[in-house]
Amino acid sequence: MAVKEKFDTLTERMNTNPEHLGSTNILYTFDLSGEEEGTYHLHIKDQSATYSESVEEESDITLIMKDKDFIKLSEGNLNPTMAYMSGKLKIKGDLGKAMKLQTLLNHYA
C-alpha cells in the first residue's frame, strides 16, 4: 500500500502548491516490480496532478523500476540520474521529461 500512499502524498503536495508545475503537460507511467508491482500513471496537466492505475492515453515517458526504489525516489532518497546510470531505473521515452520529474520531485518530495 506504500506506493499508492506515495502517489497520494505526491499529488496532494502538487495540487496544494502548484506553482512549480508551471505549464507542464506530461503523462508519466511507472512500471513497478516487487511486492506492489503494477502500472501507475501520474498525469500533470493545467497545474494539476492526478494518478491512476489505468489510463487510456499513451504516456509521454515510462519509468521502469522496483517499487522500493520508487518509494526512495519519491522521498528524495534516490537520485534519479544515479539510479538510471546504475540500472535501477530504466526509461522509455524522452529523457528531458525524466529530468523534469527529477526537478518536480526536488520540490515536492
Secondary structure as UniProt FT lines:
FT   HELIX           2..16
FT   HELIX           18..20
FT   TURN            21..23
FT   STRAND          26..33
FT   TURN            35..36
FT   STRAND          38..45
FT   TURN            46..47
FT   STRAND          48..52
FT   STRAND          61..66
FT   HELIX           67..74
FT   TURN            75..76
FT   HELIX           80..86
FT   STRAND          90..93
FT   HELIX           95..108
//
